[in-house]
């Protein structure tokens, strides 16, 4: 059941899906759409799936790529319909949707710029952890671990909080006392 202030009927939910896809400005995976629209209790899952199915049948959204059948994009027809019905969506619903979309986009951008890769090596597995921002590599390091289990663990720890790793490495590197130990 949608929370108070959420949408309860299929036509409104279809308008909201179209609004979200228009505002996103690019194809979106269905899982991301679902997460955004259900984040604040804006829609009920079964109503949402019914709305998406009807939008697909009506040609207002379509599958973005045959290689990725779980991604949708708004069609020209969907844009025309969205313009017509956007004003009927409650302001609070549109605001919550836009806020959830922006947060999702920030997380997606962070994820795209922060990654850990695992590769087998002669002595075990190499984990390469990287943080990029604005086209620049802010941090990249490699560690060698003895087995695949340790490699996945090290990669996951980095992915959970990459900024902490950056902060700790910078503290270590920038510790002026560290460089003065031989100067007494």
N, C-alpha and C positions, 0 to 999 in steps of 0.2 A: 504494500500500500504506500503510495507516495505520501511524504510528510505534508503537513499543513503548508499551503502555498505552492505545492507541487501540482503537476498536471494530471488530470484524471481521464480525459477522453482522447481517443486515437487521433482525430484531426489536429488537436493542439500539439500532441506529441510529434506528429509528422512535421508540423510547422517548426517545432523546436529542433528536430534532427536536421532539417534543411537550414535553419538559422546557424546551427553549430558548424555544419560543413561549409557554409558560405563564409563564416567568420574565420575558420581555420585556413581557408585559402589554398588548401592542398588536400590530396587524398588522405584519409585517416583509416587506421585499422579499426575494425569493429570493436575490439576489446578496449581501445582508448575511448571510443564514442560511448560505450557502455559505462566505463569508469567515470567519465565526466558527467553524464546525465544521471547517474545513480549516486554520485558523491554526496549531494545534499538532499537526497530524497526527492529529486525533481520529477522522476517518473518511476513507475513500477516495471520490473523487468519484462513480464509477459506482455504488457501493453506496448512497451518499447519494441520488442521483437515483432509484434504484429504490425506496428507502424512501419518498421524498416521493410518488412516483406511487402506491404502495400506500396511503399515508395519505389521499390525495385520493379514491381509489376507495372506500375504507372509510368515508369521511365523517368522519374524525377531524380533518382540516384542510380548509379550503376557501379559495377565492379571496376575498380581502378586499373587492374592489370590481371591478365590471365595467369601470370606468374605468382600473383598474390591475391587469391580469390577472397581473402578476408579483409580487403581494403575497399572503401567506398569513396566516391566523389559525387558532387552535385552536378547534374546535367544542366543544359541551357533551359530546358523546360522547368527543372526544379528551381533554378534561380528566379525565373519569372513568377512562379507560384510563391516562392519565399518572399519576394518583394510585396506581394499582395497581402500575405498573412502575417508578416513580421509585426506589424503594428497591433495586431490582436493579442500577441503574447504579453503576459503580465511583465511589467518592468522588473520586478524582483526576480523572476525566473530568468529573464535575459541577463541580468546582472550576475546572478549566481553561475550561469552557464559560461559567461565570458571570463569570470574569475577562475573557474575550474579549468577552462581552456588555457588561459595564460599560465597557470601553475603547471599544467600538463606539458605545455610547450617548453617552459623553463627546465623541467625535469628531463624532457627528451633531449634538449640541447646539451644539458650537463652530461647525460648518458652518452651522447654522440661525441663529446669532447673528452671523456674520461673512459679509459678502457684498460683491460688487463688481458694479455695474450699468453697462452701456454704453448711451449714447443718442446718436444723431446730433444735431449742432447746426449752426448756420450756418457755423462756422469749422472744423469737423472732427468730433470725437467727444468727448463728456463722459463721464468715468469717475467714478462716485460710489462711494467705498469707505466702509463702515460697520462698526463693531463695537458690538454691543449686549450688555448684561449686566443681568440682573434687571429687564428692562423699560426700562432707561435706555440712552440713546445715549452711549457712552463716547467715541467718535470718529467723525466723519463729515467727509469732505472730498471736494472735486471738483477734477479737473484736466481741462484741455482739451488734447487731443492732435490732431495733424494728420490721422491716418488710422486706419482700422479696425484694421489690423495693430498699430499702437502701442497702441491702446485695449485690445485683447486681451492684449497683453504686459503693460501696466500693471496690468490687473485680475488676471491670473494671478500676477504678482509679489506683489501684496497678499495674495491667497488663500493663497499658499505660507507666508507668515509674518506674519500680521496683528499679532501682538504686537510684533514688531520695529518695525513702522511706528508703533505706538502709543508704544513706548518712545522712539524717535528724535524724534518730534514733541513728546512731553512734555519731553525733554531740551532741545530748542530753545526751547520756550515757557517753561520754568521756569529758564532760564539767567539768573541775576540779573545777571551781567556784561553781558549783551546790552542790558539796560535802563539801565545806568549809563554807557554810552559818551558820552552828551552831558553828563554831570555832572562835568567836570573843572575 
